[in-house]
Amino acid sequence: MATTADIKNGMCIDLDGHYYFIIEFLHVKPGKGAAFVRTKLKSVTTGKVIDKTFNAGVKLEEVRIERRPFQYLYQDDMGYVFMNQETFDQVSVQKELITGVDFLKEGDVLEVVSHAESETILFAEVPQKVQLKVTYTEPGLKGDTATNATKPATLETGAEVKVPLFINEGETIEVDTRSGAYMGRVKA
């Protein structure tokens, strides 16, 4: 059990049966009245950010979480199958728990966050930037690079992103997995 004095950024707490990460906090000691702590909490499951104020000295239930590297192996009817890089155990993760799942390809290493005591997987994160090969796009025309026009391109994972007109089939590009935005061309 932790108190408001133990609060720090990145700490995970159980609040009304839901897990939240503390992303910001401020101890406030007004001239009149009791001290309190203002916090911004991010839901582990939904990603929604809420503001919550705690009175000083309130007990909070801290949740111990672990982040481990897992390698993506394949997809089946149970979900996406990953292998723990340390123990070589295989686990299945539902699609809803994986951020950036559209940019996931076999062999990628993800960070999987799980509850330490129950070993329940909370979520998995694809790296923020990934390099993927363009499998299909309309050919670009010479001189079309003067404007910021874009065209759709299909990547090796099957995801579709908007790319500049000068990108051709077979090129490798860098993509932001959070927004699905084109970041740049990868030099070979």
C-alpha positions in Angstrom: 0.0 0.0 0.0 1.4 3.4 -1.0 0.3 6.9 0.1 0.1 10.1 -1.7 3.7 10.9 -0.5 4.9 7.9 -2.6 3.4 9.1 -5.9 5.8 9.4 -8.8 5.5 9.5 -12.6 5.0 6.1 -14.3 3.6 4.5 -11.1 0.6 2.2 -11.8 -2.3 2.3 -9.3 -5.6 0.4 -8.9 -8.5 2.9 -8.7 -12.0 1.4 -8.5 -10.9 -1.8 -10.1 -9.2 -0.1 -13.1 -5.5 0.3 -13.6 -4.0 3.8 -14.3 -0.5 5.2 -14.9 0.3 8.4 -13.2 1.6 10.7 -15.9 1.7 14.0 -13.9 1.3 15.0 -10.3 1.5 18.1 -8.1 1.6 18.4 -4.3 -0.5 21.5 -3.3 -0.3 23.1 0.2 -2.8 25.9 0.3 -2.4 28.6 3.0 -5.7 27.6 4.4 -7.0 24.0 4.5 -5.5 20.6 4.1 -2.8 19.7 1.6 -3.8 17.6 -1.5 -2.3 16.1 -4.6 -3.5 16.8 -8.1 -2.8 14.0 -10.6 -3.3 13.2 -14.3 -4.0 9.5 -14.7 -3.9 7.5 -18.0 -6.1 4.4 -18.2 -4.1 1.2 -19.0 -6.9 -0.3 -21.0 -8.5 2.6 -22.9 -5.7 5.2 -22.9 -8.1 7.9 -21.7 -6.6 10.6 -19.5 -8.4 11.8 -16.4 -7.8 14.3 -13.7 -8.0 13.1 -10.1 -7.4 14.9 -6.8 -6.4 13.0 -3.7 -6.2 14.4 -0.1 -2.8 14.2 1.5 -2.0 10.9 3.2 -4.7 8.9 1.3 -3.6 5.3 0.8 -3.4 4.1 -2.8 -3.1 0.5 -4.1 0.0 0.3 -6.2 0.0 -2.3 -9.0 3.3 -3.9 -9.9 3.7 -4.3 -13.6 6.4 -5.8 -15.7 7.6 -4.8 -19.2 9.2 -7.6 -21.2 10.3 -8.1 -24.8 8.2 -10.5 -26.8 8.7 -11.6 -30.4 5.7 -11.9 -32.7 5.4 -15.3 -34.2 2.1 -15.8 -36.0 -1.7 -15.1 -35.9 -4.3 -17.8 -35.3 -8.0 -17.9 -34.3 -7.1 -17.2 -30.6 -5.2 -14.0 -31.4 -1.6 -13.0 -32.0 1.0 -15.4 -30.6 4.1 -14.0 -29.0 7.2 -15.6 -27.6 8.9 -14.4 -24.4 12.5 -13.5 -25.3 13.8 -14.7 -21.9 11.9 -17.9 -21.1 10.7 -18.8 -24.6 7.1 -19.3 -23.4 4.4 -18.6 -25.9 1.3 -16.4 -25.1 -1.7 -15.4 -27.1 -2.7 -11.7 -27.1 -6.1 -10.4 -28.4 -6.0 -7.8 -31.2 -7.6 -5.1 -29.0 -4.7 -5.1 -26.6 -2.0 -4.4 -29.2 -1.3 -0.8 -30.2 -0.3 -0.4 -33.8 -1.3 -3.9 -34.7 -1.7 -3.0 -38.4 2.1 -2.5 -38.7 3.0 -5.8 -37.0 5.0 -8.3 -39.1 6.5 -11.7 -38.2 9.7 -11.5 -36.1 9.0 -8.0 -34.7 9.9 -7.5 -31.0 7.3 -5.8 -28.9 7.1 -4.6 -25.4 4.4 -6.5 -23.5 3.1 -5.0 -20.2 1.7 -7.5 -17.8 0.4 -7.5 -14.2 3.3 -9.0 -12.1 1.2 -11.1 -9.6 -1.4 -12.5 -11.9 0.7 -12.6 -15.2 -2.3 -11.0 -16.9 -1.3 -9.2 -20.1 -2.5 -5.6 -20.0 -1.3 -4.4 -23.4 1.4 -4.7 -26.0 3.1 -1.8 -27.8 4.6 -1.9 -31.3 7.6 0.4 -31.5 6.7 4.0 -32.3 8.6 3.9 -35.7 8.7 0.9 -38.0 10.3 0.3 -41.4 8.1 -1.4 -43.9 8.3 -2.2 -47.6 5.8 -0.7 -50.0 4.1 -3.6 -51.9 1.7 -1.6 -54.0 1.3 2.0 -55.0 0.5 3.9 -58.2 3.7 4.9 -60.0 5.0 8.5 -59.4 5.4 10.9 -62.3 8.5 13.0 -62.8 8.0 16.5 -61.6 5.2 15.6 -59.1 7.3 16.4 -56.1 6.6 20.2 -56.1 3.4 19.9 -54.0 2.5 18.1 -50.8 0.1 15.8 -52.6 -0.1 12.2 -51.4 -1.3 8.9 -52.7 -2.3 5.6 -51.0 0.3 2.9 -50.6 -0.1 -0.7 -49.4 2.6 -2.0 -47.0 3.9 -5.5 -46.5 1.7 -6.0 -43.5 -1.4 -5.1 -45.5 -1.8 -1.7 -43.9 -2.5 1.3 -46.1 -0.9 4.7 -45.5 -0.7 8.0 -47.4 2.7 8.6 -49.0 4.2 11.4 -51.1 3.9 11.0 -54.9 7.6 10.2 -55.4 7.4 6.9 -53.4 7.5 3.8 -55.6 6.7 0.1 -55.2 9.5 -1.9 -53.5 10.9 1.1 -51.5 11.2 0.9 -47.7 9.6 3.7 -45.7 9.4 4.6 -42.0 5.9 4.8 -40.5 4.6 6.3 -37.1 2.6 3.4 -35.6 0.5 5.7 -33.4 -0.9 7.8 -36.2 -0.1 5.7 -39.3 1.7 8.7 -40.8 4.5 8.5 -43.3 7.8 9.6 -41.7 10.3 9.3 -44.4 12.1 7.1 -47.0 14.7 4.6 -45.7 18.0 4.7 -47.5 19.3 1.3 -48.4 
